Amino acid sequence: MQTHSESVSTVALLQSSPSANGGGPHGFSQILSRIAWPMLLFLLVLTGLLLLSYFLLLPGWTRVQIAGTVLGPSEAVAYAEELQHDLADREAVRLNLALPMHDETYERLRGDRSALPQLRNLRDALLQAARQGSPEDAPQAVRIDAMSFDAGERLLTVEGDVSGVGPRSMTVLAYFTDRLGELPFASQVVPPAFERREDDGVVHSPFVIDIVLKEDLPAIAQ
């Protein structure tokens, strides 16, 4: 009888225990339900504090002053990138100034210059034409005083005077003009205004002659 009563007591105890009737999982869910709202409230408060610190506290702590201007982190990064680009541009300009042969403008100017006749060669050809245009009795009758060259228009302007031949100055000037038209680089010669002047008893004929140069000048080019 005692053994039977002890067995009954053991069964009753097992039935009343939480693990026997599924009380374990039920108790854990109750714990979660009790701490869920506090945890959610804690997370919300923590998130709010982090956002406030990010928008209110961190900008004040992370701002820097550059050249009298206060910049934030993103503004400082953008300013640094702008400085890098500006430094690269200035470095390129410095290299072009120090080594102009690498610049496209310099190369283009060199090409234009090589395509133009040398002024020294033009001057020598004009002086030779002046000697050939002067009569034998006055080898220095034709005098060239100035010469200018317009590279864009390919126009050579010659200024000078014919003197020492008396009333023949206009005839000598006409002959000299014809000699200029025979030059290898002359495409067109605009004749001067033929006139005879007399100053202090000296008869002379001043002139201004325009010479249009040819596009291809193999005989005069460098």
C-alpha positions as a printed NumPy array, in Angstrom:
array([[   0.   ,    0.   ,    0.   ],
       [   2.774,    2.385,    0.756],
       [   4.387,    1.734,   -2.586],
       [   1.174,    2.412,   -4.434],
       [   0.612,    5.727,   -2.612],
       [   4.144,    6.859,   -3.379],
       [   3.598,    6.153,   -7.083],
       [   0.417,    8.201,   -7.071],
       [   2.19 ,   11.129,   -5.375],
       [   4.991,   11.001,   -7.96 ],
       [   2.525,   11.102,  -10.88 ],
       [   0.68 ,   14.047,   -9.327],
       [   3.94 ,   15.898,   -8.843],
       [   4.979,   15.345,  -12.478],
       [   1.621,   16.569,  -13.757],
       [   1.863,   19.74 ,  -11.723],
       [   5.454,   20.55 ,  -12.827],
       [   5.92 ,   23.271,  -15.617],
       [   8.061,   21.005,  -17.777],
       [   5.446,   18.31 ,  -17.83 ],
       [   2.514,   20.449,  -18.989],
       [   4.448,   22.627,  -21.485],
       [   4.952,   25.531,  -19.123],
       [   8.617,   26.04 ,  -20.184],
       [   7.995,   27.613,  -23.643],
       [   4.99 ,   29.46 ,  -22.346],
       [   7.111,   31.01 ,  -19.642],
       [   9.817,   32.144,  -22.194],
       [   7.236,   33.827,  -24.412],
       [   5.914,   35.608,  -21.377],
       [   9.425,   36.873,  -20.643],
       [   9.817,   38.136,  -24.217],
       [   6.446,   39.859,  -24.14 ],
       [   7.434,   41.596,  -20.919],
       [  10.782,   42.899,  -22.191],
       [   9.751,   43.653,  -25.815],
       [   8.325,   47.097,  -25.147],
       [  11.195,   48.229,  -22.921],
       [  13.693,   47.018,  -25.542],
       [  11.801,   48.786,  -28.327],
       [  11.602,   51.951,  -26.284],
       [  15.334,   51.715,  -25.547],
       [  16.151,   51.267,  -29.241],
       [  13.967,   54.226,  -30.202],
       [  15.574,   56.459,  -27.6  ],
       [  19.075,   55.311,  -28.643],
       [  18.322,   55.931,  -32.312],
       [  16.963,   59.362,  -31.515],
       [  20.036,   60.255,  -29.506],
       [  22.341,   59.074,  -32.303],
       [  20.437,   61.125,  -34.879],
       [  20.542,   64.19 ,  -32.656],
       [  24.267,   63.795,  -32.124],
       [  24.84 ,   63.295,  -35.849],
       [  22.924,   66.391,  -36.888],
       [  23.583,   68.659,  -33.903],
       [  26.717,   67.601,  -32.026],
       [  29.019,   66.096,  -34.648],
       [  28.846,   69.066,  -37.067],
       [  30.019,   71.362,  -34.315],
       [  32.867,   69.06 ,  -33.366],
       [  33.983,   68.144,  -36.894],
       [  33.853,   71.553,  -38.615],
       [  37.193,   73.104,  -39.588],
       [  38.143,   76.633,  -40.556],
       [  40.028,   76.996,  -43.859],
       [  41.027,   80.401,  -45.198],
       [  38.512,   82.11 ,  -42.938],
       [  35.637,   79.816,  -43.98 ],
       [  34.116,   77.175,  -41.673],
       [  33.56 ,   73.917,  -43.541],
       [  31.894,   70.689,  -42.558],
       [  33.261,   67.214,  -43.382],
       [  31.554,   66.899,  -46.779],
       [  32.374,   70.51 ,  -47.66 ],
       [  36.004,   69.983,  -46.652],
       [  36.235,   66.907,  -48.91 ],
       [  34.734,   68.839,  -51.825],
       [  37.107,   71.741,  -51.146],
       [  40.092,   69.377,  -51.116],
       [  39.02 ,   67.863,  -54.463],
       [  38.634,   71.336,  -55.934],
       [  42.12 ,   72.244,  -54.739],
       [  43.519,   69.077,  -56.328],
       [  41.923,   69.927,  -59.692],
       [  43.137,   73.523,  -59.488],
       [  46.633,   72.341,  -58.592],
       [  46.654,   69.951,  -61.566],
       [  45.553,   72.746,  -63.919],
       [  48.207,   75.113,  -62.609],
       [  50.835,   72.396,  -62.891],
       [  49.868,   71.861,  -66.534],
       [  50.131,   75.602,  -67.198],
       [  53.535,   75.694,  -65.499],
       [  54.775,   72.8  ,  -67.617],
       [  53.533,   74.508,  -70.77 ],
       [  55.383,   77.675,  -69.804],
       [  58.549,   75.813,  -68.889],
       [  58.387,   73.399,  -71.833],
       [  56.426,   75.195,  -74.578],
       [  57.375,   72.632,  -77.219],
       [  54.771,   70.299,  -75.741],
       [  51.968,   72.846,  -76.118],
       [  49.562,   72.547,  -79.064],
       [  49.59 ,   76.309,  -79.615],
       [  53.373,   76.315,  -79.812],
       [  53.345,   73.467,  -82.327],
       [  50.76 ,   75.28 ,  -84.438],
       [  52.775,   78.503,  -84.367],
       [  55.906,   76.616,  -85.389],
       [  54.022,   75.114,  -88.296],
       [  52.724,   78.528,  -89.369],
       [  56.197,   80.012,  -89.074],
       [  57.799,   77.285,  -91.137],
       [  55.191,   77.853,  -93.838],
       [  56.075,   81.557,  -94.062],
       [  59.11 ,   83.036,  -95.779],
       [  61.947,   84.334,  -93.669],
       [  61.933,   88.123,  -93.467],
       [  65.68 ,   88.188,  -93.862],
       [  65.426,   86.387,  -97.2  ],
       [  62.668,   88.743,  -98.305],
       [  64.778,   91.747,  -97.342],
       [  67.783,   90.429,  -99.283],
       [  65.624,   89.813, -102.361],
       [  64.166,   93.335, -102.163],
       [  67.61 ,   94.934, -101.83 ],
       [  68.812,   92.988, -104.841],
       [  65.773,   94.131, -106.836],
       [  66.517,   97.73 , -105.773],
       [  70.086,   97.433, -107.075],
       [  68.904,   95.892, -110.314],
       [  66.208,   98.537, -110.702],
       [  68.672,  101.419, -110.313],
       [  70.401,  102.798, -113.423],
       [  74.111,  102.231, -113.941],
       [  74.962,  105.886, -113.452],
       [  73.115,  105.919, -110.069],
       [  73.384,  102.424, -108.507],
       [  71.777,  103.592, -105.248],
       [  68.894,  105.518, -106.764],
       [  66.275,  103.152, -105.307],
       [  66.361,  103.264, -101.518],
       [  64.263,  101.001,  -99.29 ],
       [  63.506,  102.673,  -95.972],
       [  61.065,  100.252,  -94.325],
       [  59.479,   96.872,  -94.773],
       [  56.507,   95.33 ,  -92.939],
       [  54.91 ,   91.935,  -93.258],
       [  51.322,   90.885,  -92.455],
       [  51.449,   87.116,  -91.993],
       [  47.666,   86.723,  -91.934],
       [  47.174,   88.512,  -95.248],
       [  50.558,   87.373,  -96.616],
       [  51.133,   90.999,  -97.531],
       [  54.585,   92.572,  -97.737],
       [  54.67 ,   96.384,  -97.705],
       [  57.79 ,   98.191,  -98.946],
       [  58.419,  101.893,  -98.357],
       [  61.231,  103.886,  -99.868],
       [  62.298,  106.635, -102.249],
       [  63.883,  107.093, -105.685],
       [  66.305,  110.007, -105.925],
       [  69.547,  111.076, -107.543],
       [  68.34 ,  110.555, -111.12 ],
       [  66.669,  113.911, -111.659],
       [  63.402,  113.904, -113.618],
       [  63.819,  110.205, -114.382],
       [  62.721,  109.251, -110.857],
       [  59.266,  108.112, -111.944],
       [  60.734,  106.044, -114.798],
       [  63.177,  104.355, -112.434],
       [  60.34 ,  103.717, -109.973],
       [  58.268,  102.068, -112.691],
       [  61.208,   99.849, -113.679],
       [  61.783,   98.91 , -110.032],
       [  58.099,   98.019, -109.679],
       [  58.376,   95.71 , -112.686],
       [  61.417,   94.058, -111.119],
       [  59.408,   93.386, -107.96 ],
       [  56.755,   91.604, -110.008],
       [  59.459,   89.208, -111.261],
       [  60.456,   88.088, -107.784],
       [  59.778,   84.366, -107.166],
       [  57.689,   84.991, -104.065],
       [  55.479,   87.758, -105.545],
       [  51.97 ,   86.718, -106.468],
       [  50.73 ,   90.258, -107.082],
       [  52.312,   93.698, -106.899],
       [  50.157,   96.716, -106.156],
       [  51.917,   99.632, -107.908],
       [  52.527,  102.849, -105.979],
       [  51.095,  106.26 , -106.685],
       [  53.663,  107.575, -109.16 ],
       [  54.545,  111.15 , -108.313],
       [  57.531,  113.412, -108.638],
       [  58.451,  115.797, -105.844],
       [  61.107,  118.423, -105.456],
       [  62.384,  119.281, -102.006],
       [  65.311,  121.698, -101.584],
       [  66.129,  121.352, -105.232],
       [  66.225,  117.525, -105.08 ],
       [  63.827,  115.68 , -107.373],
       [  62.613,  112.365, -105.957],
       [  59.682,  109.932, -106.039],
       [  58.62 ,  108.339, -102.732],
       [  56.77 ,  105.045, -102.939],
       [  54.748,  102.537, -100.932],
       [  54.38 ,   99.2  , -102.714],
       [  52.291,   96.233, -101.516],
       [  53.367,   92.739, -102.546],
       [  51.036,   89.764, -102.083],
       [  53.087,   86.64 , -101.457],
       [  52.448,   83.272, -103.025],
       [  51.062,   80.38 , -101.019],
       [  53.972,   78.103, -101.901],
       [  57.398,   79.705, -101.676],
       [  60.036,   77.035, -102.264],
       [  62.65 ,   79.523, -103.396],
       [  62.3  ,   81.842, -100.393],
       [  61.142,   79.59 ,  -97.603],
       [  63.702,   78.349,  -95.142]])
